[in-house]
Amino acid sequence: MTTITLDPSTTFVAAVLTYFLGRLLTRSIPALQKLRIPEAVTGGLVVASLVVLLRPLAAVELRFSPSDLPMLTVFAAIGLHARFSDLRKGGRLLVAALAVAVVTLILQNVIGASLAGLMGLPPGLGLMAGSVALIGGHGTAAAWGPAFSQVSPAATSIGLAAATFGLVAGGLVGAPLGKALIERNRLTPTETGDEPGMGDNQETRGGGIAVPDVFASLLVLSVAIVLGAQVNATLKLLGLTLPLFLTTLFCGILIGNLGPLAAPKLNWPMHRPALVLIADIALSLFLARALMALDLTLLSQAALPLLVLLLVQVAAVMAIAWYVMFPALGRNYDAAISSSGFVGLALGATPTALANMSSLTHTYGPSAKSFVVMPLVGAFFIDLVNAFVITAGLRLFVP
């Protein structure tokens, strides 16, 4: 078996090509276009499948170089767009969304442990297919896997397989669910297009993007990312470990709100098409990169009981999004967009949630509140709750 690792530049080109492949397939296949599956999801899954086929057919193991820059750019942009006034307006929505997410987190572990026991698997192993892998994602599954190794030596592999399944499922069913909510309830955006939020339709926006605006956007994004890294490193020295994208998000919020107050005469790029366009490009690149590098063989290695368990988890999250999250957030357009993002968050990861919401807002119109509330729920609050719940699960099910 020959291993080929693409360098960062080639990986970047591959991600761009993956996006265009997904775009071609989405435009060519009516079902994909109708369901609003993000182009990066479609292309990423196809490329991931081709990578798997290379192994037996050509004895080639293809690997891609990692890069956090697209993801950090996305969260920096979200922070820059998040005004304190928007956070105040979305306060009730944030509390409601977090409450539903916490209930979902607990329910995922109840489902995981109960079904695992019924199907002859250790209940503790069911937690790896619960909030550890689903709401937690690949990073959480990899981090907590060794702690569950006493339950099963395959705990980490099962967690990664569950996280992979959830990431794919969240990207495939989230946008269609949001679309159904919007069209079934005949919902329309409450915001105008004067100040585009992330996910506004840039393809139909003619002109309006000047070179100085692009460079100003790149500058503030870079400052937010660099400051986020410095804050993250400082917090680590103080004994507090947080995800890098979270500190980047908060630095973006501070710059976006305090910058114009401190220097009102500067030409700040927030809430302008250039910054929105850069954020959309970064989101598509990150999602394409993440999906095309997925090891789909982890899914094939999962036993049938695990597959059944995960299908039940998907059904439960979709039911919660439709019957609980949507009503809890007000049954309006923002609630529908947020429910779509919630599916991506609860099954996969925050970028999947953003991709689901972006896919819908490109068609139906902006929803700035959704792009503030869902990342805050997924990037910080829910991770803290998840850590406590996983710790409690260890005490219950791991000898």
Long-range contacts (C-beta under 8 A, 24 or more apart in sequence): 1-55, 1-59, 1-60, 1-61, 2-59, 2-60, 2-61, 3-60, 3-61, 3-63, 4-60, 4-61, 4-62, 4-63, 5-63, 5-64, 5-65, 6-62, 6-63, 6-64, 6-65, 7-65, 8-65, 8-67, 10-65, 11-64, 11-65, 11-67, 11-289, 12-67, 12-285, 14-47, 14-64, 14-292, 15-285, 15-288, 15-289, 15-292, 16-285, 16-288, 18-43, 18-44, 18-46, 18-47, 18-288, 18-289, 18-291, 18-292, 19-43, 19-284, 19-285, 19-288, 21-46, 21-47, 22-46, 22-288, 35-175, 35-176, 35-179, 36-175, 36-176, 36-178, 36-179, 36-359, 36-360, 36-363, 37-171, 37-172, 37-175, 37-176, 37-359, 38-171, 38-175, 38-284, 38-287, 38-355, 38-356, 38-358, 38-359, 39-284, 40-283, 40-284, 40-285, 40-287, 40-288, 40-291, 40-355, 41-168, 41-171, 41-172, 41-287, 41-291, 41-355, 43-288, 43-291, 43-292, 44-287, 44-288, 44-289, 44-290, 44-291, 44-292, 44-294, 45-168, 45-291, 45-294, 47-288, 47-291, 47-292, 48-291, 48-292, 48-293, 48-294, 48-295, 48-296, 49-296, 51-292, 51-293, 52-295, 52-296, 52-297, 55-297, 63-293, 64-289, 64-292, 64-293, 67-289, 68-244, 68-245, 69-225, 69-282, 70-282, 70-283, 70-285, 70-286, 70-289, 71-245, 71-282, 71-286, 71-351, 72-225, 72-228, 72-244, 72-245, 72-248, 73-221, 73-225, 73-278, 73-279, 73-282, 74-245, 74-279, 74-282, 74-283, 74-286, 74-351, 74-354, 75-245, 75-246, 75-248, 75-249, 75-252, 75-375, 75-379, 76-221, 76-224, 76-225, 76-228, 76-248, 76-249, 76-251, 76-252, 77-198, 77-221, 77-252, 77-275, 77-276, 77-278, 77-279, 77-282, 78-198, 78-249, 78-252, 78-279, 78-354, 78-371, 78-372, 78-375, 79-224, 79-248, 79-249, 79-250, 79-251, 79-252, 79-253, 79-254, 79-255, 79-256, 80-220, 80-221, 80-224, 80-252, 80-253, 80-255, 80-256, 80-269, 80-270, 80-275, 81-197, 81-198, 81-256, 81-270, 81-271, 81-275, 81-276, 81-279, 81-368, 81-371, 81-372, 82-252, 82-253, 82-256, 82-257, 82-372, 83-256, 83-257, 84-253, 84-257, 86-368, 86-369, 86-372, 87-372, 89-369, 90-369, 90-372, 90-373, 93-329, 93-330, 93-334, 93-338, 93-369, 93-373, 94-372, 94-373, 94-376, 94-377, 96-328, 96-329, 97-325, 97-328, 97-329, 97-338, 97-342, 97-373, 97-374, 97-377, 98-377, 98-381, 98-382, 99-328, 100-320, 100-324, 100-325, 100-328, 100-342, 101-135, 101-342, 101-345, 101-346, 101-377, 101-378, 101-381, 101-382, 102-382, 102-385, 103-320, 103-324, 104-135, 104-316, 104-317, 104-320, 104-346, 105-131, 105-135, 105-382, 105-385, 105-386, 105-389, 106-131, 106-389, 107-316, 107-320, 108-134, 108-135, 108-313, 108-316, 108-317, 108-346, 109-389, 109-393, 111-309, 111-312, 111-313, 111-316, 112-309, 112-313, 113-393, 113-397, 115-305, 115-308, 115-309, 115-312, 116-305, 116-309, 119-305, 119-308, 119-309, 120-305, 121-305, 121-306, 122-151, 122-152, 122-397, 123-397, 124-148, 124-151, 124-393, 124-394, 124-396, 124-397, 124-398, 125-151, 125-152, 125-155, 125-158, 126-309, 127-390, 127-393, 127-397, 128-155, 128-158, 128-159, 128-162, 129-158, 129-159, 129-162, 129-306, 129-309, 129-310, 129-313, 130-313, 130-393, 131-386, 131-389, 131-390, 132-159, 132-162, 132-386, 132-390, 133-159, 133-160, 133-162, 133-163, 133-166, 134-162, 134-163, 134-166, 134-313, 134-317, 134-346, 134-347, 134-348, 135-345, 135-346, 135-382, 135-386, 136-163, 136-383, 136-386, 136-390, 137-163, 137-166, 137-167, 137-348, 137-349, 138-163, 138-164, 138-167, 138-349, 139-243, 140-383, 140-386, 140-390, 144-390, 147-394, 147-398, 148-394, 148-398, 150-398, 150-399, 151-397, 151-398, 157-298, 157-301, 158-302, 158-306, 160-295, 160-298, 161-298, 161-299, 161-301, 161-302, 161-306, 162-302, 162-306, 162-310, 163-348, 164-294, 164-295, 164-296, 164-298, 164-299, 165-299, 165-302, 165-307, 165-310, 166-310, 166-313, 166-314, 166-347, 166-348, 167-290, 167-291, 167-294, 167-347, 167-348, 167-349, 167-352, 168-291, 168-294, 168-348, 169-310, 169-314, 169-347, 169-348, 170-343, 170-344, 170-345, 170-346, 170-347, 170-348, 170-349, 170-352, 170-353, 170-356, 171-287, 171-291, 171-344, 171-348, 171-352, 171-355, 171-356, 173-314, 173-318, 173-343, 173-347, 174-340, 174-341, 174-342, 174-343, 174-344, 174-347, 174-352, 174-353, 174-356, 175-340, 175-356, 175-359, 175-360, 177-318, 177-321, 177-322, 177-339, 177-340, 177-343, 178-336, 178-337, 178-339, 178-340, 178-341, 178-343, 178-356, 178-357, 178-360, 179-340, 179-360, 181-322, 181-326, 181-335, 181-336, 181-339, 181-340, 182-333, 182-336, 182-337, 182-360, 182-364, 185-331, 185-336, 187-332, 187-333, 187-336, 187-364, 188-333, 188-364, 188-365, 189-333, 189-364, 189-365, 189-366, 189-367, 190-332, 190-333, 190-334, 191-365, 191-366, 191-367, 191-368, 193-365, 193-366, 195-271, 195-368, 196-271, 196-272, 196-273, 196-276, 196-366, 197-271, 197-276, 197-361, 197-366, 197-367, 197-368, 197-371, 198-276, 198-279, 198-280, 198-354, 198-358, 198-361, 198-368, 198-371, 199-276, 199-280, 199-354, 199-357, 199-358, 199-360, 199-361, 199-362, 199-366, 199-367, 199-371, 200-273, 200-276, 200-361, 200-362, 200-365, 200-366, 201-361, 201-362, 201-363, 201-365, 202-273, 202-276, 202-277, 202-280, 202-362, 203-362, 205-273, 208-273, 209-273, 209-274, 209-277, 210-274, 212-267, 213-269, 213-272, 213-273, 213-274, 213-275, 214-274, 214-278, 216-267, 216-268, 216-269, 216-274, 217-269, 217-272, 217-274, 217-275, 217-278, 218-278, 220-255, 220-256, 220-259, 220-268, 220-269, 220-270, 220-275, 221-252, 221-275, 221-278, 223-251, 223-255, 224-248, 224-251, 224-252, 224-255, 225-251, 227-251, 227-255, 228-252, 242-380, 243-379, 243-383, 245-350, 245-379, 246-379, 246-380, 249-375, 249-376, 249-379, 280-358, 283-351, 283-354, 283-355, 283-358, 284-355, 286-351, 287-351, 287-352, 287-355, 290-349, 290-351, 313-347, 314-347, 317-342, 317-343, 317-346, 317-347, 318-343, 320-346, 321-346, 333-364, 333-365, 333-367, 334-367, 334-369, 334-370, 336-360, 337-361, 337-367, 337-370, 338-367, 338-369, 338-370, 338-373, 338-374, 341-370, 341-374, 342-374, 345-374, 345-377, 345-378, 345-382, 349-378, 350-374, 350-375, 350-378, 350-379, 353-378
